[in-house]
């Protein structure tokens, strides 16, 4: 995706804010030019997914692309029994990542070790599930909507929910509908992007943190801020503050404590 947008935009500096599993679809925030510096801020935001969980079979990768490793009967399920299980996964939980993941173990990617047949031990780590909703279910498939923190593996959630229901399971499909402030309904497909000037699809950099306050500064202060120096900003507060020069050009992101506005990022 990044390589194709680099060619379409004729922009060398292109990045993205958050990978997707190979079988997944949905929102990918792509950043151009100096806006690539905003990747960490976007990745830190919440993400929303719609996932289909296939019950009754587990796979080595915890998704449909892996080899089936086990089968198990599926108990009779009802919305009430499913909700009882889902309630255990809301809030901060400990999650063991899939062994087929990009996490590093002793300096090597876990998936590389797993493919080589080496044992892979990944420690559980805390993640936050802000919302977990049952969208639909059949006797063998659950459709879930999940809003979660950075670092959450939906494949692992599918595996763990299935086990909590008394069976095994894996992720059959995944659609990411939101990354921070960016939503699927406002996204542009790569096919659409190929048929129009890339500039028409670009959003302003300050869309990355839309709730952040903003301020316009005088020319001298704009130069100081751009050079990494704090400037006076009495009464202004915020961990993230968009800073504009007198003509309205975005020059960076700062943090304000009521007295000083300190640069965090030049744009």
C-alpha positions in Angstrom: 0.0 0.0 0.0 2.7 2.4 1.0 4.8 1.6 -2.1 1.8 2.2 -4.4 0.9 5.5 -2.8 4.5 6.6 -3.0 4.4 6.1 -6.7 1.0 7.7 -7.1 1.9 10.7 -5.1 5.5 11.0 -6.3 6.3 11.5 -2.6 9.3 9.6 -1.2 8.3 10.1 2.4 5.3 7.9 2.9 4.4 5.8 6.0 1.4 4.2 7.7 0.0 4.2 11.2 -0.7 0.6 12.2 -0.4 -2.7 10.3 -3.2 -5.1 9.4 -3.1 -8.9 9.4 -2.7 -10.2 5.8 -6.4 -11.4 5.6 -7.8 -8.2 7.1 -9.4 -5.3 5.4 -10.4 -1.8 6.4 -8.9 1.5 7.5 -5.2 2.2 7.1 -4.0 5.7 7.9 -1.3 6.6 5.4 0.9 9.6 6.0 2.8 11.7 3.6 5.8 14.1 4.0 6.3 15.6 7.4 2.9 14.2 8.5 4.7 10.8 8.9 5.9 12.2 12.3 2.3 11.8 13.5 2.2 8.0 13.1 2.8 7.3 16.8 0.0 9.7 17.9 -2.4 8.0 15.5 -1.3 4.5 16.5 -1.9 5.3 20.2 -5.6 5.9 19.5 -8.3 3.3 19.8 -9.2 1.0 17.0 -12.5 -0.6 16.1 -12.9 -3.9 14.3 -15.7 -6.2 13.1 -14.5 -9.8 13.5 -16.0 -13.1 12.5 -15.0 -16.0 14.9 -15.3 -19.5 13.5 -16.0 -21.9 16.4 -15.1 -25.6 16.6 -11.6 -25.5 15.0 -8.4 -23.9 16.1 -5.4 -23.1 13.8 -1.7 -22.6 14.4 -2.0 -18.9 13.4 -5.3 -18.2 15.2 -6.8 -17.2 11.8 -8.2 -19.0 8.8 -4.9 -19.0 7.0 -3.2 -21.4 9.4 -3.2 -25.2 9.6 -6.0 -26.6 11.7 -4.6 -27.9 14.9 -7.7 -29.0 16.9 -11.4 -29.6 16.6 -13.9 -29.5 19.4 -17.7 -29.8 19.7 -19.5 -26.5 20.0 -21.9 -26.2 23.0 -25.4 -24.8 22.5 -25.1 -21.0 22.7 -27.6 -18.2 23.3 -27.2 -14.4 23.4 -27.3 -14.6 27.2 -24.5 -17.2 27.5 -22.4 -15.4 24.9 -22.8 -12.1 26.7 -21.8 -13.7 30.0 -18.5 -14.8 28.4 -17.9 -11.5 26.6 -18.3 -9.5 29.8 -15.1 -11.2 31.1 -13.1 -9.7 28.2 -14.1 -6.0 28.7 -11.8 -3.5 30.3 -8.1 -4.2 31.0 -7.2 -7.9 30.4 -4.1 -10.0 30.1 -3.7 -11.3 26.6 -1.2 -13.8 25.2 -0.2 -12.8 21.7 -0.3 -15.4 18.9 3.0 -17.2 18.3 2.6 -16.2 14.7 3.1 -12.5 15.3 5.8 -9.8 14.7 6.8 -9.6 18.3 10.4 -10.3 19.0 11.7 -13.2 21.0 15.4 -13.2 21.8 15.9 -10.8 18.9 13.9 -12.7 16.3 10.4 -12.3 15.1 8.0 -14.8 16.8 6.5 -15.9 13.4 10.0 -16.7 12.0 10.7 -18.9 15.0 7.3 -20.6 14.7 7.8 -21.3 11.0 11.1 -22.8 11.7 9.5 -25.2 14.2 11.2 -23.6 17.2 9.3 -23.3 20.5 7.7 -19.8 21.0 6.8 -18.6 24.5 5.1 -15.2 24.6 4.2 -13.7 28.0 0.7 -12.3 28.5 0.5 -8.6 28.4 -2.1 -6.0 29.4 -4.5 -4.7 26.7 -7.7 -2.7 27.0 -11.0 -3.8 25.4 -13.1 -0.6 25.6 -16.2 -2.2 24.0 -17.0 -5.8 22.9 -20.4 -6.3 21.3 -22.1 -9.4 19.8 -23.3 -8.3 16.4 -24.7 -11.6 15.2 -24.2 -15.4 15.8 -25.1 -18.7 14.3 -24.4 -22.2 15.7 -20.8 -22.0 14.5 -19.9 -18.3 13.9 -19.8 -15.2 16.1 -19.7 -11.7 14.7 -18.1 -9.3 17.2 -17.5 -5.6 17.2 -14.4 -4.7 19.2 -12.9 -1.3 20.2 -9.5 -1.8 21.8 -6.1 -0.3 22.6 -2.9 -0.4 20.6 -1.3 -3.9 20.8 -4.5 -5.9 21.0 -4.6 -9.0 18.8 -8.1 -9.7 17.6 -6.9 -13.2 16.6 -6.0 -13.9 20.2 -9.3 -12.5 21.4 -11.1 -14.8 19.0 -9.1 -17.8 20.3 -9.7 -16.9 23.9 -13.5 -16.1 23.6 -14.0 -19.5 21.9 -12.1 -21.3 24.7 -14.2 -19.4 27.3 -17.3 -20.6 25.5 -16.2 -24.2 26.0 -14.8 -24.9 22.5 -11.9 -23.8 20.3 -12.0 -21.2 17.5 -10.1 -18.9 15.2 -10.6 -15.6 13.4 -12.3 -16.1 10.1 -12.3 -12.5 8.9 -11.5 -9.0 10.1 -12.6 -5.6 9.1 -11.0 -2.5 10.7 -13.6 0.3 10.8 -11.7 2.9 12.8 -8.2 4.0 13.6 -8.3 6.9 16.0 -10.3 9.6 14.3 -10.3 7.9 10.9 -13.3 5.9 9.9 -14.1 3.5 7.1 -17.0 5.5 5.7 -14.7 8.4 5.0 -11.9 6.3 3.6 -10.7 6.1 0.0 -10.0 2.7 -1.6 -6.7 2.2 -3.5 -8.7 1.8 -6.7 -10.3 5.2 -6.2 -7.0 6.8 -5.3 -5.5 5.5 -8.6 -8.2 7.4 -10.6 -7.8 10.8 -9.0 -5.0 13.2 -7.9 -3.7 12.1 -4.5 -4.0 15.7 -3.3 -7.8 15.4 -3.5 -7.8 12.6 -1.0 -5.4 14.2 1.5 -6.7 15.4 4.9 -5.2 18.1 6.9 -2.6 17.0 9.4 -4.6 18.3 12.3 -7.2 15.7 11.6 -4.9 13.3 13.4 -5.9 14.7 16.8 -9.2 16.6 16.1 -10.0 17.2 19.8 -6.7 19.1 20.5 -6.9 22.8 21.1 -5.1 25.2 18.7 -3.5 28.6 18.8 -2.1 31.1 16.4 1.2 32.7 17.3 3.1 35.9 16.3 5.9 35.7 13.7 8.7 35.8 16.2 7.1 33.1 18.4 6.5 31.0 15.3 10.2 31.1 14.5 11.1 30.2 18.1 8.6 27.4 18.2 9.9 26.0 14.8 13.5 26.1 16.2 12.4 24.0 19.2 12.2 26.8 21.8 9.3 27.3 24.2 7.1 30.3 23.9 4.8 32.1 26.3 1.2 31.0 26.3 -0.6 32.2 29.4 -3.8 30.4 30.2 -3.3 27.7 27.5 -3.4 24.1 28.6 -3.2 20.8 26.7 -1.0 17.7 26.2 -1.5 18.2 22.5 -1.9 21.7 21.0 -1.8 22.5 17.3 0.2 25.6 16.6 -0.3 27.8 13.6 1.6 30.8 12.3 -0.1 34.2 11.7 -1.3 33.2 8.2 -2.8 29.9 9.4 -0.1 27.5 8.3 0.3 24.6 10.7 3.8 24.6 12.1 3.7 21.9 14.8 2.3 20.2 17.8 3.0 21.4 21.3 2.2 20.9 24.9 1.0 23.8 27.1 1.0 24.1 30.9 -0.8 27.4 31.3 2.4 29.4 31.1 4.6 27.9 28.4 3.9 26.3 25.1 6.7 23.8 24.4 7.3 22.1 21.0 6.6 18.4 20.7 6.7 18.0 16.9 7.6 20.3 14.0 5.5 19.9 10.9 
